[in-house]
Amino acid sequence: RLLELTTNPKHRAMLMTTYGAGLRVSELCHLKVGDIDSARMTIRVEQGKGAKDRYTLLSPRLLRELRHYWVAHRPREWLFSPTRELDQPISIATAQKIFYAAKRRAGIGKDVLLMPAPHMHSQIELNFVLEGRMTYWFDGREIAVSAGRLAIFWGMIPHQVTAIEKPTRFVCLYVPISVFLGLPTLSRLREAM
């Protein structure tokens, strides 16, 4: 819903990049055009958390969105710049204002924040929703999981819970991938995945 109601190509690209690539707001603001590598399907993050450079995944959907944005805005050095100052990166405060405006348009409550960035881990994550509904950002798209449903995914793909309807109860399990793949009782599940 957040993206559906965001029609400005720049704002939409910023929101999708933040969630789809698992970036912190400061990392988003300092992306350069040259950080997007469509051949390797990666995004280079300079001086990210811990002042370290890293790479994150670039999904095909996010690449399409960034290309659409690039055609509309033709950014120069910085991927996201203020409209009048193309030689400067967009400020963190401006990026946050864009997020909060999109959140208001989508009718999302106060619980969702921009700063708790999508995270990654090396386990298989299993989330079973007992009652209510949870909404995830997963691989650049929004996925809703309702009561009685099981969400299973590899944690190395950036993901984040963005909304939880109240009341919601769920069970979350983290299983090392080597253990998960070796479980004999999950042969049908492994085949389906």
FIDO-713372 format. One record per atom (N, C-alpha, C): residue number from 1; atom name; x, y, z. Coordinates in nm, 4 decimals, decimal comma. Atoms other than C-alpha are relative to their C-alpha. Example, Ala and Ser with C-alpha at 12.3 -4.5 7.8 and 13.67 -1.06 7.14 Angstrom:
2
REC   i at       px       py       pz
REC   1  N   0,0890  -0,1190   0,0000
REC   1 CA   1,2300  -0,4500   0,7800
REC   1  C   0,0900   0,1200   0,0000
REC   2  N  -0,0820  -0,1190  -0,0060
REC   2 CA   1,3670  -0,1060   0,7140
REC   2  C  -0,0770   0,1090   0,0730
//
This chain:
193
REC   i at       px       py       pz
REC   1  N   0,0812  -0,1190   0,0000
REC   1 CA   0,0000   0,0000   0,0000
REC   1  C   0,0858   0,1258   0,0000
REC   2  N  -0,0907  -0,1132  -0,0066
REC   2 CA   0,2867   0,2346   0,0770
REC   2  C   0,0467   0,0394  -0,1402
REC   3  N  -0,0478  -0,0275   0,1361
REC   3 CA   0,4191   0,2028  -0,2782
REC   3  C  -0,1131   0,0313  -0,0958
REC   4  N   0,1137  -0,0232   0,0885
REC   4 CA   0,0790   0,1904  -0,4465
REC   4  C  -0,0419   0,1464   0,0012
REC   5  N   0,0443  -0,1383  -0,0147
REC   5 CA   0,0017   0,5391  -0,3157
REC   5  C   0,1125   0,1011  -0,0191
REC   6  N  -0,1127  -0,0894   0,0255
REC   6 CA   0,3455   0,6828  -0,3953
REC   6  C   0,0195   0,0079  -0,1510
REC   7  N  -0,0046  -0,0129   0,1461
REC   7 CA   0,3331   0,8178  -0,7514
REC   7  C   0,1234   0,0753  -0,0496
REC   8  N  -0,1210  -0,0715   0,0399
REC   8 CA   0,6406   1,0431  -0,7564
REC   8  C   0,1105  -0,1035  -0,0247
REC   9  N  -0,1006   0,1029   0,0311
REC   9 CA   0,9082   0,8312  -0,9349
REC   9  C   0,1211   0,0029   0,0929
REC  10  N  -0,1156  -0,0110  -0,0893
REC  10 CA   1,1878   0,9631  -0,7131
REC  10  C  -0,0323  -0,0558   0,1380
REC  11  N   0,0392   0,0461  -0,1324
REC  11 CA   1,0024   0,9001  -0,3884
REC  11  C  -0,0221  -0,1508  -0,0001
REC  12  N   0,0255   0,1439   0,0123
REC  12 CA   0,8918   0,5569  -0,5047
REC  12  C   0,1319  -0,0769  -0,0082
REC  13  N  -0,1307   0,0655   0,0130
REC  13 CA   1,2480   0,4645  -0,6054
REC  13  C   0,0750   0,0023   0,1331
REC  14  N  -0,0667  -0,0085  -0,1305
REC  14 CA   1,3793   0,5846  -0,2684
REC  14  C  -0,0575  -0,1029   0,0973
REC  15  N   0,0633   0,0950  -0,0916
REC  15 CA   1,1262   0,3775  -0,0723
REC  15  C   0,0343  -0,1439  -0,0389
REC  16  N  -0,0302   0,1362   0,0445
REC  16 CA   1,1818   0,0673  -0,2834
REC  16  C   0,1459  -0,0353   0,0242
REC  17  N  -0,1422   0,0263  -0,0206
REC  17 CA   1,5601   0,1019  -0,2584
REC  17  C   0,0289  -0,0240   0,1476
REC  18  N  -0,0204   0,0168  -0,1442
REC  18 CA   1,5479   0,1398   0,1196
REC  18  C  -0,0379  -0,1406   0,0443
REC  19  N   0,0486   0,1296  -0,0463
REC  19 CA   1,3415  -0,1729   0,1739
REC  19  C   0,0518  -0,1153  -0,0844
REC  20  N  -0,0410   0,1090   0,0886
REC  20 CA   1,4369  -0,3792  -0,1299
REC  20  C   0,1459  -0,0375   0,0130
REC  21  N  -0,1434   0,0270  -0,0116
REC  21 CA   1,8113  -0,3477  -0,0723
REC  21  C   0,0457  -0,0081   0,1452
REC  22  N  -0,0357   0,0101  -0,1411
REC  22 CA   1,8013  -0,3438   0,3069
REC  22  C   0,0934   0,1105   0,0460
REC  23  N  -0,0876  -0,1120  -0,0324
REC  23 CA   1,9525   0,0033   0,3455
REC  23  C  -0,0497   0,0796   0,1192
REC  24  N   0,0327  -0,0997  -0,1005
REC  24 CA   1,9622   0,2405   0,6366
REC  24  C  -0,0222   0,1320  -0,0741
REC  25  N   0,0324  -0,1255   0,0680
REC  25 CA   1,8377   0,5900   0,5570
REC  25  C   0,1275   0,0759  -0,0387
REC  26  N  -0,1244  -0,0708   0,0330
REC  26 CA   2,1919   0,7337   0,5693
REC  26  C   0,0686  -0,0649  -0,1205
REC  27  N  -0,0590   0,0703   0,1149
REC  27 CA   2,3097   0,4665   0,3234
REC  27  C  -0,0749   0,0351  -0,1275
REC  28  N   0,0814  -0,0388   0,1158
REC  28 CA   2,0215   0,5478   0,0884
REC  28  C   0,0406   0,1377  -0,0503
REC  29  N  -0,0291  -0,1387   0,0378
REC  29 CA   2,1036   0,9185   0,0928
REC  29  C   0,1366   0,0155  -0,0656
REC  30  N  -0,1351  -0,0138   0,0536
REC  30 CA   2,4678   0,8594   0,0013
REC  30  C   0,0302  -0,0944  -0,1159
REC  31  N  -0,0222   0,0835   0,1184
REC  31 CA   2,4165   0,6208  -0,2909
REC  31  C   0,0357   0,0870  -0,1194
REC  32  N  -0,0372  -0,0677   0,1242
REC  32 CA   2,5820   0,7265  -0,6132
REC  32  C  -0,0506  -0,0820  -0,1177
REC  33  N   0,0481   0,0687   0,1200
REC  33 CA   2,4671   0,6411  -0,9640
REC  33  C   0,0892  -0,1200  -0,0307
REC  34  N  -0,0947   0,1068   0,0288
REC  34 CA   2,7820   0,4306  -1,0093
REC  34  C  -0,0038  -0,1164   0,0976
REC  35  N   0,0120   0,1090  -0,0973
REC  35 CA   2,6924   0,2185  -0,7034
REC  35  C  -0,0959  -0,1093  -0,0462
REC  36  N   0,0961   0,0966   0,0525
REC  36 CA   2,4189   0,0431  -0,9018
REC  36  C   0,0688  -0,0806  -0,1094
REC  37  N  -0,0663   0,0888   0,0968
REC  37 CA   2,5688  -0,2541  -1,0870
REC  37  C  -0,1031  -0,0977  -0,0546
REC  38  N   0,1052   0,0848   0,0565
REC  38 CA   2,3012  -0,4024  -1,3126
REC  38  C   0,0559  -0,1287  -0,0600
REC  39  N  -0,0602   0,1217   0,0545
REC  39 CA   2,5443  -0,6545  -1,4630
REC  39  C   0,0143  -0,1067   0,1090
REC  40  N  -0,0183   0,0936  -0,1117
REC  40 CA   2,6178  -0,8128  -1,1237
REC  40  C  -0,1212  -0,0047   0,0926
REC  41  N   0,1214  -0,0096  -0,0803
REC  41 CA   2,2755  -0,7214  -0,9763
REC  41  C   0,0338   0,0255   0,1473
REC  42  N  -0,0391  -0,0395  -0,1348
REC  42 CA   2,4357  -0,5564  -0,6736
REC  42  C  -0,0057   0,1514   0,0149
REC  43  N  -0,0094  -0,1417  -0,0344
REC  43 CA   2,4358  -0,2195  -0,5000
REC  43  C   0,1172   0,0127   0,0967
REC  44  N  -0,1146  -0,0237  -0,0879
REC  44 CA   2,7605  -0,0936  -0,3477
REC  44  C  -0,0391   0,1058   0,1023
REC  45  N   0,0272  -0,0940  -0,1092
REC  45 CA   2,7169   0,0742  -0,0099
REC  45  C   0,1338   0,0414   0,0573
REC  46  N  -0,1276  -0,0503  -0,0523
REC  46 CA   3,0145   0,2930   0,0795
REC  46  C  -0,0182   0,0490   0,1427
REC  47  N  -0,0025  -0,0475  -0,1386
REC  47 CA   3,0937   0,3514   0,4450
REC  47  C  -0,1342  -0,0204   0,0693
REC  48  N   0,1256   0,0344  -0,0674
REC  48 CA   2,7825   0,1747   0,5728
REC  48  C   0,0231  -0,0186   0,1483
REC  49  N  -0,0102   0,0253  -0,1438
REC  49 CA   2,7381   0,0437   0,9258
REC  49  C   0,1425  -0,0422   0,0351
REC  50  N  -0,1363   0,0298  -0,0418
REC  50 CA   3,0710   0,0326   1,1060
REC  50  C   0,1040   0,0595  -0,0923
REC  51  N  -0,0900  -0,0674   0,0964
REC  51 CA   3,2259   0,2580   0,8370
REC  51  C   0,0642  -0,1000  -0,0958
REC  52  N  -0,0504   0,1017   0,0922
REC  52 CA   3,2640  -0,0458   0,6113
REC  52  C  -0,0785   0,0047  -0,1301
REC  53  N   0,0667   0,0140   0,1285
REC  53 CA   3,1895  -0,0826   0,2434
REC  53  C  -0,0600  -0,1400  -0,0069
REC  54  N   0,0625   0,1307   0,0176
REC  54 CA   2,9527  -0,3644   0,1522
REC  54  C  -0,0813   0,0003  -0,1285
REC  55  N   0,0880   0,0145   0,1154
REC  55 CA   2,7399  -0,4970  -0,1309
REC  55  C  -0,1309  -0,0605   0,0475
REC  56  N   0,1305   0,0586  -0,0277
REC  56 CA   2,3705  -0,5755  -0,1184
REC  56  C  -0,0626  -0,0390  -0,1331
REC  57  N   0,0627   0,0515   0,1210
REC  57 CA   2,1406  -0,7451  -0,3662
REC  57  C  -0,0878   0,1044  -0,0676
REC  58  N   0,0865  -0,0847   0,0822
REC  58 CA   1,9641  -0,5625  -0,6482
REC  58  C  -0,1002  -0,0923  -0,0683
REC  59  N   0,1007   0,0886   0,0594
REC  59 CA   1,6382  -0,7388  -0,7336
REC  59  C  -0,0403   0,0529  -0,1376
REC  60  N   0,0460  -0,0448   0,1320
REC  60 CA   1,5038  -0,7280  -1,0918
REC  60  C  -0,1099   0,1062   0,0105
REC  61  N   0,1080  -0,0981  -0,0162
REC  61 CA   1,1968  -0,5385  -0,9689
REC  61  C   0,0559   0,1369   0,0394
REC  62  N  -0,0611  -0,1271  -0,0401
REC  62 CA   1,4094  -0,2731  -0,7968
REC  62  C   0,0775   0,0603  -0,1158
REC  63  N  -0,0728  -0,0514   0,1163
REC  63 CA   1,6289  -0,2420  -1,1057
REC  63  C  -0,0953   0,0671  -0,0986
REC  64  N   0,0998  -0,0617   0,0898
REC  64 CA   1,3182  -0,1752  -1,3200
REC  64  C  -0,0461   0,1349   0,0547
REC  65  N   0,0447  -0,1251  -0,0623
REC  65 CA   1,2029   0,0896  -1,0713
REC  65  C   0,1078   0,1074  -0,0093
REC  66  N  -0,1101  -0,0969   0,0088
REC  66 CA   1,5461   0,2570  -1,0662
REC  66  C   0,0202   0,0487  -0,1433
REC  67  N  -0,0105  -0,0426   0,1413
REC  67 CA   1,5573   0,2613  -1,4471
REC  67  C  -0,1109   0,0979  -0,0346
REC  68  N   0,1130  -0,0913   0,0225
REC  68 CA   1,2124   0,4242  -1,4563
REC  68  C   0,0309   0,1369   0,0622
REC  69  N  -0,0380  -0,1242  -0,0673
REC  69 CA   1,3340   0,6836  -1,2049
REC  69  C   0,1109   0,0712  -0,0776
REC  70  N  -0,1127  -0,0605   0,0714
REC  70 CA   1,6572   0,7410  -1,3998
REC  70  C  -0,0470   0,0701  -0,1273
REC  71  N   0,0538  -0,0618   0,1223
REC  71 CA   1,4649   0,8119  -1,7225
REC  71  C  -0,0714   0,1310   0,0339
REC  72  N   0,0770  -0,1191  -0,0381
REC  72 CA   1,2425   1,0641  -1,5408
REC  72  C   0,0877   0,1114   0,0558
REC  73  N  -0,0774  -0,1014  -0,0730
REC  73 CA   1,5152   1,2433  -1,3396
REC  73  C   0,1446   0,0169  -0,0448
REC  74  N  -0,1398  -0,0051   0,0473
REC  74 CA   1,8561   1,1686  -1,4995
REC  74  C   0,0973   0,0471   0,1085
REC  75  N  -0,0938  -0,0417  -0,1050
REC  75 CA   2,0562   1,1846  -1,1741
REC  75  C   0,1436  -0,0011  -0,0513
REC  76  N  -0,1404  -0,0109   0,0422
REC  76 CA   2,4213   1,2797  -1,2125
REC  76  C   0,0880  -0,0858   0,0897
REC  77  N  -0,0887   0,0751  -0,0893
REC  77 CA   2,6631   1,1800  -0,9357
REC  77  C  -0,0783  -0,0753   0,1068
REC  78  N   0,0778   0,0590  -0,1089
REC  78 CA   2,4226   1,1182  -0,6471
REC  78  C  -0,1278  -0,0595  -0,0559
REC  79  N   0,1217   0,0649   0,0496
REC  79 CA   2,1393   0,8737  -0,7072
REC  79  C  -0,1234   0,0809   0,0375
REC  80  N   0,1126  -0,0812  -0,0457
REC  80 CA   1,9016   1,0874  -0,5005
REC  80  C   0,0526   0,1344   0,0486
REC  81  N  -0,0447  -0,1360  -0,0315
REC  81 CA   1,9648   1,4629  -0,4937
REC  81  C  -0,1205   0,0902   0,0214
REC  82  N   0,1066  -0,0996  -0,0063
REC  82 CA   1,7586   1,7639  -0,3933
REC  82  C  -0,0263   0,0539  -0,1406
REC  83  N   0,0379  -0,0461   0,1338
REC  83 CA   1,5739   1,9052  -0,6959
REC  83  C   0,0875   0,1138  -0,0495
REC  84  N  -0,0756  -0,1179   0,0430
REC  84 CA   1,7742   2,2291  -0,7008
REC  84  C   0,1509  -0,0143   0,0160
REC  85  N  -0,1435   0,0153  -0,0275
REC  85 CA   2,1151   2,0992  -0,5864
REC  85  C   0,0453  -0,1395  -0,0440
REC  86  N  -0,0309   0,1315   0,0540
REC  86 CA   2,2077   1,8092  -0,8144
REC  86  C   0,1391  -0,0497   0,0362
REC  87  N  -0,1353   0,0417  -0,0364
REC  87 CA   2,5680   1,8064  -0,6893
REC  87  C   0,0100  -0,0407   0,1478
REC  88  N   0,0046   0,0357  -0,1415
REC  88 CA   2,4592   1,7213  -0,3314
REC  88  C  -0,0902  -0,1218   0,0196
REC  89  N   0,0933   0,1094  -0,0296
REC  89 CA   2,3061   1,4062  -0,1821
REC  89  C  -0,1224   0,0545   0,0725
REC  90  N   0,1215  -0,0382  -0,0725
REC  90 CA   1,9532   1,4284  -0,0492
REC  90  C   0,0266  -0,0141   0,1502
REC  91  N  -0,0244   0,0059  -0,1445
REC  91 CA   1,9448   1,4929   0,3259
REC  91  C  -0,0815  -0,1122   0,0641
REC  92  N   0,0707   0,1038  -0,0754
REC  92 CA   1,8418   1,2310   0,5787
REC  92  C  -0,1376   0,0517   0,0427
REC  93  N   0,1278  -0,0579  -0,0431
REC  93 CA   1,5692   1,4668   0,7051
REC  93  C  -0,1016  -0,0004  -0,1143
REC  94  N   0,0905   0,0004   0,1151
REC  94 CA   1,4216   1,4971   0,3549
REC  94  C  -0,0472  -0,1418  -0,0306
REC  95  N   0,0379   0,1394   0,0244
REC  95 CA   1,4278   1,1190   0,3056
REC  95  C  -0,1030  -0,0461   0,1033
REC  96  N   0,0952   0,0375  -0,1036
REC  96 CA   1,2494   1,0742   0,6381
REC  96  C  -0,1362   0,0655  -0,0223
REC  97  N   0,1268  -0,0686   0,0291
REC  97 CA   0,9851   1,3342   0,5431
REC  97  C  -0,0754  -0,0717  -0,1117
REC  98  N   0,0616   0,0728   0,1112
REC  98 CA   0,9208   1,1452   0,2182
REC  98  C  -0,0634  -0,1289   0,0515
REC  99  N   0,0525   0,1242  -0,0564
REC  99 CA   0,8767   0,8202   0,4132
REC  99  C  -0,1247   0,0265   0,0836
REC 100  N   0,1139  -0,0267  -0,0878
REC 100 CA   0,6430   0,9731   0,6740
REC 100  C  -0,1225   0,0465  -0,0798
REC 101  N   0,1124  -0,0418   0,0851
REC 101 CA   0,4299   1,1371   0,4027
REC 101  C  -0,0631  -0,1217  -0,0680
REC 102  N   0,0515   0,1215   0,0637
REC 102 CA   0,3982   0,8032   0,2213
REC 102  C  -0,0754  -0,0853   0,1018
REC 103  N   0,0629   0,0774  -0,1068
REC 103 CA   0,3113   0,6333   0,5500
REC 103  C  -0,1380   0,0574   0,0331
REC 104  N   0,1295  -0,0644  -0,0266
REC 104 CA   0,0339   0,8878   0,6173
REC 104  C  -0,0997  -0,0295  -0,1116
REC 105  N   0,0890   0,0273   0,1138
REC 105 CA  -0,1099   0,8436   0,2652
REC 105  C  -0,0524  -0,1427   0,0041
REC 106  N   0,0377   0,1414  -0,0034
REC 106 CA  -0,1160   0,4671   0,3158
REC 106  C  -0,0810  -0,0356   0,1249
REC 107  N   0,0756   0,0252  -0,1221
REC 107 CA  -0,2865   0,5010   0,6555
REC 107  C   0,0703  -0,0951   0,0948
REC 108  N  -0,0782   0,0878  -0,0871
REC 108 CA  -0,0057   0,3175   0,8338
REC 108  C   0,0219   0,0702   0,1328
REC 109  N  -0,0102  -0,0567  -0,1350
REC 109 CA   0,0042   0,3726   1,2102
REC 109  C   0,1421   0,0334   0,0407
REC 110  N  -0,1269  -0,0489  -0,0528
REC 110 CA   0,2872   0,4948   1,4275
REC 110  C   0,1049  -0,1086   0,0191
REC 111  N  -0,0941   0,1069  -0,0322
REC 111 CA   0,4473   0,1522   1,4764
REC 111  C   0,1094  -0,0199  -0,1041
REC 112  N  -0,0974   0,0231   0,1056
REC 112 CA   0,6322   0,1498   1,1430
REC 112  C   0,0946   0,1188  -0,0079
REC 113  N  -0,1019  -0,1040   0,0053
REC 113 CA   0,9573   0,3452   1,1379
REC 113  C   0,0947  -0,0273  -0,1147
REC 114  N  -0,0955   0,0170   0,1085
REC 114 CA   1,2112   0,4050   0,8624
REC 114  C   0,1312  -0,0567   0,0494
REC 115  N  -0,1339   0,0386  -0,0440
REC 115 CA   1,5234   0,3514   1,0707
REC 115  C   0,0187  -0,1478   0,0317
REC 116  N  -0,0255   0,1426  -0,0196
REC 116 CA   1,4728  -0,0105   1,1820
REC 116  C   0,0105  -0,0655  -0,1384
REC 117  N  -0,0259   0,0442   0,1367
REC 117 CA   1,6312  -0,1287   0,8597
REC 117  C  -0,0329  -0,1470  -0,0180
REC 118  N   0,0118   0,1430   0,0269
REC 118 CA   1,5561  -0,4557   0,6911
REC 118  C   0,1285  -0,0689   0,0427
REC 119  N  -0,1163   0,0713  -0,0502
REC 119 CA   1,7877  -0,7176   0,8249
REC 119  C   0,0199  -0,1296  -0,0776
REC 120  N  -0,0327   0,1270   0,0634
REC 120 CA   1,9567  -1,0333   0,7042
REC 120  C   0,0663  -0,0884   0,1049
REC 121  N  -0,0677   0,0972  -0,0843
REC 121 CA   2,0767  -1,3477   0,8757
REC 121  C   0,0142  -0,1278  -0,0802
REC 122  N  -0,0324   0,1178   0,0807
REC 122 CA   2,2025  -1,6866   0,7636
REC 122  C  -0,0926  -0,1184   0,0228
REC 123  N   0,0900   0,1121  -0,0282
REC 123 CA   1,9152  -1,9010   0,8927
REC 123  C  -0,1220   0,0005  -0,0913
REC 124  N   0,1336   0,0064   0,0588
REC 124 CA   1,5882  -2,0202   0,7468
REC 124  C  -0,0936   0,0564   0,1059
REC 125  N   0,0947  -0,0582  -0,0953
REC 125 CA   1,3134  -1,8139   0,9099
REC 125  C  -0,1386  -0,0543  -0,0303
REC 126  N   0,1358   0,0510   0,0116
REC 126 CA   0,9728  -1,9704   0,9707
REC 126  C  -0,0883   0,0823   0,0921
REC 127  N   0,0937  -0,0789  -0,0795
REC 127 CA   0,6901  -1,7450   1,0877
REC 127  C  -0,1406  -0,0533  -0,0233
REC 128  N   0,1371   0,0498   0,0082
REC 128 CA   0,3514  -1,8964   1,1627
REC 128  C  -0,0899   0,0979   0,0736
REC 129  N   0,0910  -0,0986  -0,0589
REC 129 CA   0,0728  -1,6436   1,2241
REC 129  C  -0,1185  -0,0746   0,0605
REC 130  N   0,1088   0,0680  -0,0714
REC 130 CA  -0,1669  -1,7779   1,4873
REC 130  C  -0,1309   0,0777  -0,0124
REC 131  N   0,1175  -0,0856   0,0193
REC 131 CA  -0,4064  -1,4829   1,4699
REC 131  C   0,0474   0,1374  -0,0425
REC 132  N  -0,0353  -0,1324   0,0492
REC 132 CA  -0,4091  -1,1418   1,3037
REC 132  C   0,0673  -0,0052  -0,1359
REC 133  N  -0,0630  -0,0123   0,1314
REC 133 CA  -0,1912  -1,0365   1,0130
REC 133  C   0,1289   0,0789   0,0137
REC 134  N  -0,1291  -0,0694   0,0039
REC 134 CA   0,1700  -0,9326   0,9504
REC 134  C   0,0308   0,0363  -0,1447
REC 135  N  -0,0429  -0,0406   0,1337
REC 135 CA   0,3085  -0,7421   0,6534
REC 135  C   0,1515   0,0111  -0,0008
REC 136  N  -0,1452   0,0009   0,0171
REC 136 CA   0,6676  -0,7946   0,5355
REC 136  C   0,0391   0,0787  -0,1226
REC 137  N  -0,0710  -0,0401   0,1212
REC 137 CA   0,8985  -0,6196   0,2968
REC 137  C   0,0980  -0,1129  -0,0232
REC 138  N  -0,0852   0,1139   0,0310
REC 138 CA   1,0761  -0,9078   0,1268
REC 138  C   0,0419   0,0087  -0,1460
REC 139  N  -0,0540  -0,0048   0,1359
REC 139 CA   1,3005  -0,8820  -0,1780
REC 139  C  -0,0657   0,1102  -0,0830
REC 140  N   0,0531  -0,1153   0,0729
REC 140 CA   1,1601  -0,5406  -0,2713
REC 140  C  -0,1498   0,0019  -0,0189
REC 141  N   0,1458  -0,0017   0,0157
REC 141 CA   0,7918  -0,6250  -0,2396
REC 141  C  -0,0668  -0,0234   0,1348
REC 142  N   0,0762   0,0133  -0,1223
REC 142 CA   0,5231  -0,6228   0,0237
REC 142  C  -0,0791  -0,1305  -0,0035
REC 143  N   0,0700   0,1272  -0,0086
REC 143 CA   0,3807  -0,9569   0,1378
REC 143  C  -0,0760  -0,0033   0,1317
REC 144  N   0,0822   0,0103  -0,1205
REC 144 CA   0,0934  -1,0001   0,3834
REC 144  C  -0,0163  -0,1470   0,0362
REC 145  N   0,0158   0,1369  -0,0502
REC 145 CA   0,0748  -1,3143   0,5983
REC 145  C  -0,1134   0,0031   0,1023
REC 146  N   0,1186   0,0008  -0,0856
REC 146 CA  -0,2644  -1,3841   0,7570
REC 146  C  -0,0008  -0,1197   0,0930
REC 147  N   0,0136   0,1077  -0,0982
REC 147 CA  -0,3727  -1,6108   1,0412
REC 147  C  -0,0104  -0,1351  -0,0697
REC 148  N   0,0011   0,1347   0,0561
REC 148 CA  -0,3138  -1,9787   0,9719
REC 148  C   0,1000  -0,0213  -0,1118
REC 149  N  -0,0972   0,0100   0,1095
REC 149 CA  -0,0394  -1,9080   0,7164
REC 149  C   0,1413  -0,0079   0,0563
REC 150  N  -0,1394   0,0166  -0,0372
REC 150 CA   0,3282  -1,9960   0,7329
REC 150  C   0,0868   0,0694  -0,1037
REC 151  N  -0,0971  -0,0654   0,0884
REC 151 CA   0,6000  -1,7750   0,5857
REC 151  C   0,1357  -0,0641   0,0257
REC 152  N  -0,1316   0,0628  -0,0105
REC 152 CA   0,9290  -1,9540   0,5164
REC 152  C   0,0913   0,0679  -0,1003
REC 153  N  -0,0936  -0,0623   0,0929
REC 153 CA   1,2304  -1,7802   0,3685
REC 153  C   0,1411  -0,0065   0,0547
REC 154  N  -0,1407  -0,0041  -0,0371
REC 154 CA   1,6072  -1,7660   0,3698
REC 154  C   0,0299   0,1402   0,0478
REC 155  N  -0,0235  -0,1293  -0,0616
REC 155 CA   1,7165  -1,4842   0,5965
REC 155  C   0,1062   0,0862  -0,0653
REC 156  N  -0,1016  -0,0827   0,0671
REC 156 CA   1,9997  -1,3668   0,3675
REC 156  C  -0,0616   0,0969  -0,1000
REC 157  N   0,0706  -0,0956   0,0854
REC 157 CA   1,7397  -1,1905   0,1539
REC 157  C  -0,0544   0,1079   0,0930
REC 158  N   0,0447  -0,1056  -0,0912
REC 158 CA   1,6714  -0,8481   0,3116
REC 158  C  -0,1512  -0,0064   0,0235
REC 159  N   0,1411   0,0076  -0,0353
REC 159 CA   1,3400  -0,8557   0,4965
REC 159  C  -0,0264   0,0798   0,1268
REC 160  N   0,0369  -0,0793  -0,1161
REC 160 CA   1,1504  -0,6595   0,7555
REC 160  C  -0,1504  -0,0088   0,0201
REC 161  N   0,1417  -0,0118  -0,0320
REC 161 CA   0,8159  -0,6685   0,9311
REC 161  C  -0,0312   0,1486   0,0021
REC 162  N   0,0326  -0,1427   0,0078
REC 162 CA   0,6539  -0,3349   0,8437
REC 162  C  -0,1317   0,0339   0,0676
REC 163  N   0,1278  -0,0271  -0,0664
REC 163 CA   0,3089  -0,3737   0,9979
REC 163  C  -0,0498  -0,1274   0,0666
REC 164  N   0,0638   0,1100  -0,0710
REC 164 CA   0,1372  -0,5940   1,2514
REC 164  C  -0,1361   0,0500   0,0457
REC 165  N   0,1334  -0,0356  -0,0465
REC 165 CA  -0,2383  -0,5743   1,2938
REC 165  C  -0,0143  -0,0456   0,1442
REC 166  N   0,0189   0,0364  -0,1406
REC 166 CA  -0,3396  -0,5779   1,6569
REC 166  C  -0,1400  -0,0552   0,0183
REC 167  N  -0,1037   0,0827  -0,0609
REC 167 CA  -0,3951  -0,8238   1,8086
REC 167  C   0,0522  -0,1037  -0,1000
REC 168  N  -0,0615   0,1037   0,0820
REC 168 CA  -0,1534  -1,0547   1,6288
REC 168  C   0,0891  -0,0843   0,0895
REC 169  N  -0,0884   0,0925  -0,0695
REC 169 CA   0,0133  -1,3625   1,7719
REC 169  C   0,0666  -0,0857  -0,1067
REC 170  N  -0,0705   0,0827   0,0968
REC 170 CA   0,2809  -1,5503   1,5823
REC 170  C   0,1174  -0,0692   0,0664
REC 171  N  -0,1157   0,0755  -0,0457
REC 171 CA   0,5599  -1,8011   1,6300
REC 171  C   0,1082   0,0169  -0,1051
REC 172  N  -0,1129  -0,0206   0,0912
REC 172 CA   0,9003  -1,7281   1,4786
REC 172  C   0,1116  -0,0962   0,0392
REC 173  N  -0,1102   0,0930  -0,0219
REC 173 CA   1,1691  -1,9964   1,4429
REC 173  C   0,1130   0,0308  -0,0962
REC 174  N  -0,1187  -0,0146   0,0828
REC 174 CA   1,5238  -1,9595   1,3123
REC 174  C   0,0717  -0,1350  -0,0006
REC 175  N  -0,0626   0,1309   0,0137
REC 175 CA   1,6800  -2,2796   1,1785
REC 175  C   0,1218   0,0152  -0,0903
REC 176  N  -0,1170  -0,0047   0,0889
REC 176 CA   2,0373  -2,3048   1,0438
REC 176  C  -0,0298  -0,0734  -0,1300
REC 177  N   0,0337   0,0577   0,1300
REC 177 CA   2,0174  -2,3782   0,6726
REC 177  C   0,0496  -0,1439  -0,0136
REC 178  N  -0,0522   0,1366   0,0096
REC 178 CA   2,2362  -2,6903   0,7048
REC 178  C  -0,0904  -0,0978   0,0748
REC 179  N   0,0924   0,0843  -0,0762
REC 179 CA   2,0003  -2,8311   0,9693
REC 179  C  -0,1314  -0,0144  -0,0760
REC 180  N   0,1276   0,0017   0,0725
REC 180 CA   1,6915  -2,7352   0,7695
REC 180  C   0,0066  -0,0934  -0,1203
REC 181  N  -0,0121   0,0831   0,1198
REC 181 CA   1,8154  -2,9017   0,4513
REC 181  C   0,0232  -0,1469   0,0338
REC 182  N  -0,0259   0,1377  -0,0398
REC 182 CA   1,9129  -3,2147   0,6445
REC 182  C  -0,1149  -0,0681   0,0716
REC 183  N   0,1119   0,0604  -0,0721
REC 183 CA   1,5767  -3,2727   0,8136
REC 183  C  -0,0762  -0,0966  -0,0902
REC 184  N   0,0675   0,0968   0,0853
REC 184 CA   1,4285  -3,5950   0,6742
REC 184  C  -0,1514   0,0195  -0,0047
REC 185  N   0,1456  -0,0168  -0,0018
REC 185 CA   1,0731  -3,5056   0,7759
REC 185  C  -0,0469   0,1163  -0,0857
REC 186  N   0,0388  -0,1153   0,0813
REC 186 CA   1,0801  -3,1940   0,5596
REC 186  C   0,0285  -0,0216  -0,1488
REC 187  N  -0,0357   0,0252   0,1403
REC 187 CA   1,1536  -3,3657   0,2272
REC 187  C  -0,1008   0,0615  -0,0963
REC 188  N   0,1018  -0,0598   0,0891
REC 188 CA   0,8225  -3,2544   0,0714
REC 188  C   0,0116   0,1522  -0,0015
REC 189  N  -0,0143  -0,1451  -0,0098
REC 189 CA   0,8717  -2,9010   0,1965
REC 189  C   0,1237   0,0474  -0,0748
REC 190  N  -0,1225  -0,0361   0,0711
REC 190 CA   1,2308  -2,8879   0,0660
REC 190  C  -0,0220  -0,0083  -0,1507
REC 191  N   0,0269   0,0151   0,1427
REC 191 CA   1,1113  -3,0146  -0,2732
REC 191  C  -0,0858   0,1143  -0,0513
REC 192  N   0,0898  -0,1094   0,0412
REC 192 CA   0,8390  -2,7498  -0,2854
REC 192  C   0,0744   0,1316  -0,0080
REC 193  N  -0,0757  -0,1250  -0,0003
REC 193 CA   1,0923  -2,4769  -0,2072
REC 193  C   0,0939   0,0022  -0,1177
//
